[in-house]
Amino acid sequence: MRIHTTGADCLVTVCVAATRPETLPDLVVTLKAQAFPNWELIVAAQGSNPTLHAYLEKEAKSDDRIRWIQLDHVGKSRAVNKAAEIARGEILAFTDDDCTADPTWLEVITTSFRQQPDVGVVAGDLIASKSVSGMVSTCPATRTIECLYRPSGHAPRAPAGFYFGGANLAVRHDVFDQLGGFDGFLGPGTDYPAAEDVDFGLRAELRHIPMWTRPESIIHHTNGRRYGILSVHRHIRNYALGSGALLAKLRMMDHVLVKDWSPKPTLEVVMSLPWAPMQSARHLWQSRYLRWSDADYSRRFQLSEDFLSQLREGNIAPELV
């Protein structure tokens, strides 16, 4: 395994896929306030939003650390992969356009890589924004544990509680390239709009890449709360669709986690309805979407040698950026 020598003056490239001109400025303000100064920001603007483009053009002219590219189509994974292609940094840091960064975010990341030269991935917490009292809402969040995980063995399994999300993730540039980036057919903007971050972590695990989760690395989901029953429904559905596609990938990989990601048998859930009606009903509802995406992905895709999605012969590819 390559041993890195990340110095205190290394360059960090923050890669962001953007569609929200109303919230992206909040993130940029917190990047400019970072305790660690040696960063650049590359924003992959998805679609043709003149307000977003005008804001990015203004920022790029006023701060030479900020660059942006315009992509015609939506798809977070492909967008940040494009940003990574032109990144100059030894470290790539990923977050979202509805987030804000704690002032020490990049400092914690770079210090972690410097302290553990063999580590390829550092990830931290995503803190949910507060809800408005009395309103139905959801806000994606991630709570990590302090864990330095060095995968080993033929079928490695992470320690209990080890998990990270894509909104607070940093990867050495060469490790990101080695893994082939994020799977372009998973994540927001695709037919399976979640689980691209879990998939990335599992592929890193299979390559025995050391990973360190650090709760003191903090991103706030400042503008990420979704309000209303329809928004909550969409959020839960999207996670189920992404999980179903990931389950199909795990099965193709003959992965030890297939059972963990498989839905419970329908009869078992129905039998539990009298004791846990809300939980069981939600499980039945989510399982419907999960099973559909599992079957759909299995029909349409196969895996490359690097465990990335490839369309099977005869299937039509979504237009790629």
C-alpha positions in Angstrom: 0.0 0.0 0.0 1.3 3.5 -0.8 2.3 5.6 2.1 1.4 9.3 1.7 3.2 12.3 3.0 0.4 14.9 3.2 2.0 18.1 4.5 0.4 20.9 6.4 0.4 23.0 3.2 -1.3 20.4 1.0 -4.1 21.5 -1.3 -7.7 20.3 -0.7 -10.2 20.4 -3.5 -13.8 20.7 -2.3 -16.1 19.1 -4.9 -19.8 20.0 -4.9 -22.6 19.1 -7.3 -25.0 22.1 -7.4 -28.6 22.7 -8.4 -29.6 25.2 -5.7 -28.6 28.8 -6.2 -30.5 29.8 -3.1 -28.5 27.7 -0.6 -25.0 27.3 -2.3 -23.9 30.8 -1.1 -24.2 29.7 2.5 -21.7 26.9 1.9 -19.3 29.2 0.1 -19.3 31.7 3.0 -18.3 28.9 5.4 -15.5 27.7 3.2 -14.1 31.2 3.1 -14.1 31.1 6.9 -12.1 27.8 7.2 -9.2 27.7 9.6 -7.3 25.7 7.0 -6.7 28.2 4.1 -5.2 26.1 1.3 -8.3 24.9 -0.5 -10.0 25.3 -3.9 -13.7 24.8 -4.7 -15.0 23.2 -7.9 -18.7 23.4 -8.4 -20.3 21.2 -11.0 -23.5 23.1 -11.9 -26.1 20.7 -13.1 -28.7 21.9 -15.7 -29.2 25.4 -17.1 -30.1 27.7 -14.2 -29.1 31.2 -15.1 -29.2 32.4 -11.4 -26.8 29.6 -10.3 -24.5 30.3 -13.3 -24.5 34.1 -12.6 -23.6 33.5 -8.9 -20.8 31.1 -9.8 -19.4 33.4 -12.4 -19.3 36.3 -9.9 -17.6 34.2 -7.2 -15.0 32.8 -9.7 -14.1 36.3 -10.8 -13.7 37.6 -7.2 -11.9 34.5 -5.7 -9.4 32.5 -7.8 -9.8 29.5 -5.5 -13.3 29.0 -6.9 -13.9 27.3 -10.3 -17.1 25.9 -11.8 -18.1 23.7 -14.7 -21.5 23.5 -16.3 -23.1 20.1 -17.0 -26.3 19.7 -19.1 -27.8 16.8 -17.1 -28.6 16.0 -13.5 -26.7 13.3 -11.6 -24.7 14.0 -8.4 -22.3 11.1 -8.8 -21.3 11.9 -12.3 -21.1 15.6 -11.5 -18.6 15.3 -8.6 -16.7 12.7 -10.7 -16.3 15.4 -13.3 -15.2 17.9 -10.7 -12.6 15.5 -9.4 -11.2 15.0 -12.9 -10.0 18.7 -12.9 -9.2 18.9 -9.2 -5.6 20.0 -8.4 -5.7 18.9 -4.7 -4.0 15.9 -3.2 -7.2 15.5 -1.1 -10.7 15.6 -2.4 -13.5 16.7 0.0 -17.1 16.2 -0.8 -20.2 18.0 0.6 -23.6 19.2 -0.8 -25.0 22.5 -1.9 -27.5 22.6 0.9 -24.8 22.2 3.6 -22.5 24.5 5.6 -19.0 23.6 7.0 -17.8 23.9 10.5 -14.8 26.3 10.6 -12.4 23.5 11.5 -13.8 21.0 8.9 -10.8 21.1 6.5 -8.3 21.4 9.4 -9.6 18.1 10.9 -9.5 16.4 7.6 -5.9 17.4 6.7 -4.7 16.7 10.2 -6.2 13.2 10.1 -4.5 12.3 6.8 -1.2 13.7 8.1 -1.5 11.7 11.4 -2.3 8.4 9.6 -0.4 8.4 6.2 -1.9 5.1 5.1 -5.5 6.2 5.5 -7.3 6.8 2.2 -10.7 8.0 3.5 -11.7 10.4 6.3 -15.4 11.1 7.0 -17.4 12.8 9.7 -20.8 13.9 11.0 -23.7 15.5 9.1 -25.8 17.4 11.6 -29.5 17.8 10.9 -31.0 21.3 11.0 -33.7 22.0 13.6 -37.3 21.4 12.6 -40.2 23.8 12.9 -42.4 22.7 15.7 -45.6 20.9 14.6 -44.6 20.4 11.0 -44.0 17.0 9.4 -40.4 16.9 8.1 -37.2 15.0 7.7 -33.5 16.0 7.4 -30.8 13.5 6.3 -28.1 13.3 8.9 -25.1 11.1 9.7 -23.6 10.3 13.2 -20.2 8.6 12.9 -18.2 6.9 15.6 -14.5 7.5 16.3 -13.1 4.5 14.4 -9.9 3.9 12.4 -10.8 0.9 10.3 -8.2 -1.1 8.4 -10.0 -3.7 6.3 -8.3 -7.1 6.0 -9.2 -10.6 5.0 -11.0 -12.1 2.0 -14.5 -10.8 3.1 -13.8 -7.9 5.4 -16.6 -6.5 7.7 -16.5 -3.1 9.3 -16.9 -2.8 13.1 -20.4 -2.3 14.5 -21.5 1.2 14.1 -19.0 2.1 11.4 -20.8 4.2 8.7 -20.4 7.5 6.8 -22.3 9.5 4.3 -21.3 11.4 1.2 -22.1 14.9 2.5 -19.0 14.8 4.7 -16.4 12.7 3.0 -12.7 13.3 2.1 -10.6 10.9 0.0 -7.0 11.0 -1.2 -7.1 11.9 -4.9 -5.1 8.8 -6.0 -7.4 6.6 -3.9 -10.5 8.1 -5.5 -9.0 7.5 -9.0 -8.1 3.9 -8.0 -11.7 3.2 -7.1 -13.1 4.8 -10.2 -14.9 7.5 -8.3 -18.6 7.2 -7.4 -20.8 4.8 -9.3 -22.5 7.1 -11.9 -25.7 5.1 -12.0 -26.4 5.5 -8.2 -27.2 8.6 -6.3 -29.4 11.7 -6.6 -30.5 12.4 -10.2 -30.5 8.7 -11.2 -33.1 6.0 -11.2 -31.6 4.8 -7.9 -31.2 8.1 -6.1 -29.3 7.1 -3.0 -26.6 4.7 -1.6 -23.8 6.0 -3.8 -21.8 6.8 -0.7 -22.3 3.4 0.9 -21.4 1.7 -2.3 -18.2 3.8 -2.4 -17.2 2.8 1.1 -17.9 -0.9 0.4 -15.7 -0.8 -2.7 -12.9 0.9 -0.7 -13.3 -1.8 1.9 -12.8 -4.6 -0.7 -9.6 -2.8 -1.8 -8.5 -2.9 1.9 -8.2 0.9 2.0 -8.0 2.2 5.6 -10.8 4.5 6.5 -11.2 6.8 9.5 -14.5 8.2 10.8 -14.2 11.3 13.0 -17.2 12.9 14.8 -15.2 16.1 15.2 -15.3 16.6 11.4 -18.6 18.4 11.1 -20.9 19.5 8.3 -24.2 21.0 9.0 -27.3 20.2 6.9 -28.3 23.8 7.3 -30.7 23.9 4.4 -31.4 20.2 4.1 -34.7 19.8 6.0 -37.7 18.6 3.8 -41.1 19.7 5.0 -44.5 18.1 4.2 -45.8 14.6 3.8 -44.9 14.5 0.1 -41.3 15.5 0.7 -41.0 12.9 3.5 -42.5 10.3 1.2 -40.1 11.2 -1.6 -37.1 11.0 0.8 -38.0 7.6 2.1 -38.8 6.3 -1.4 -35.5 7.5 -2.8 -33.5 5.8 0.0 -35.4 2.6 -0.7 -34.8 2.7 -4.4 -31.1 3.3 -3.8 -30.9 0.5 -1.3 -32.5 -1.9 -3.7 -30.0 -1.2 -6.4 -27.2 -1.6 -3.8 -28.7 -4.9 -2.7 -28.5 -6.1 -6.4 -24.9 -5.0 -6.6 -24.1 -6.9 -3.4 -25.7 -10.0 -4.7 -23.6 -9.8 -7.9 -20.5 -9.4 -5.8 -21.5 -12.3 -3.6 -21.0 -10.0 -0.7 -21.4 -11.0 2.9 -23.8 -8.1 3.5 -26.5 -9.4 1.1 -28.6 -10.7 4.0 -28.2 -7.5 6.0 -29.6 -5.4 3.1 -32.4 -7.8 2.1 -35.9 -6.9 3.3 -37.6 -9.1 5.8 -40.0 -11.7 4.4 -43.4 -10.1 3.8 -45.2 -12.7 6.0 -42.9 -12.0 8.9 -43.6 -8.2 8.7 -47.4 -8.8 8.4 -47.3 -11.0 11.5 -45.7 -8.1 13.4 -48.3 -5.6 12.5 -50.4 -5.9 15.7 -47.3 -5.2 17.9 -45.6 -2.5 15.8 -48.2 -1.2 13.3 -46.4 2.0 12.2 -43.0 0.4 11.9 -44.3 -2.6 10.1 -46.4 -0.6 7.7 -43.4 1.6 6.8 -41.3 -1.5 6.3 -43.9 -3.0 3.9 -44.1 0.3 2.0 -40.3 0.7 1.7 -39.9 -3.0 0.8 -42.1 -2.4 -2.3 -39.7 0.2 -3.7 -36.6 -1.8 -2.6 -37.7 -5.0 -4.3 -38.7 -3.1 -7.5 -35.3 -1.4 -7.8 -33.4 -4.6 -6.9 -35.2 -6.4 -9.8 -34.8 -3.4 -12.1 -31.1 -3.0 -11.5 -30.5 -6.7 -11.9 -32.3 -6.7 -15.2 -30.5 -3.7 -16.6 -27.0 -3.8 -15.2 -23.9 -5.9 -14.7 -20.7 -5.1 -12.9 -17.2 -4.2 -14.2 -14.1 -5.7 -12.7 -14.0 -2.6 -10.4 -17.6 -3.3 -9.2 -19.0 -0.3 -11.1 -22.3 -0.5 -12.9 -22.3 -1.3 -16.6 -25.5 -1.5 -18.7 -26.3 -5.0 -20.0 -26.4 -5.3 -23.8 -29.7 -4.1 -25.2 -30.4 -1.6 -22.4 -30.5 2.1 -23.2 -28.2 4.3 -21.2 -29.4 7.5 -19.7 -27.6 10.4 -21.5 -24.3 10.9 -19.6 -22.7 14.3 -19.0 
